[in-house]
Amino acid sequence: QGEEPIRIVAMINRHLNLLLKTAVLEGQGLPAAELSRRLGVSPYFLRSYRSQAGRANSRELWEGLEALSEADLNLKSHSRRHSGLIMDLCLSRVQIGDHQPN
């Protein structure tokens, strides 16, 4: 069935936190090498993080983190048979960036 829902929530949470940190550090005008070092990511992936952080706004990221926190609590306090519904509800709330077709 793929990854466990709690693990998925943790991975998305980490990613959204990295996007928030990227946005904050970008505002400081740091060189790419320093930005990569502070984020703890390979310079190879930095362009992708910068691009994603540029498309998101902090409100969306914070709302996404709130939804993930609620999902984590619900996954840990409800039976596994509800995990699909909990994940669907969570992911429907995690909307980052412009979702309009180009």
Secondary structure, 3 states (H helix, E strand, C coil): CCCCHHHHHHHHHHHHHHHHHHHHHHCCCCCHHHHHHHHCCCHHHHHHHHHHHHHCCHHHHHHHHHHHHHHHHHHHHCCHHHHHHHHHHHHHHCCCCCCCCC
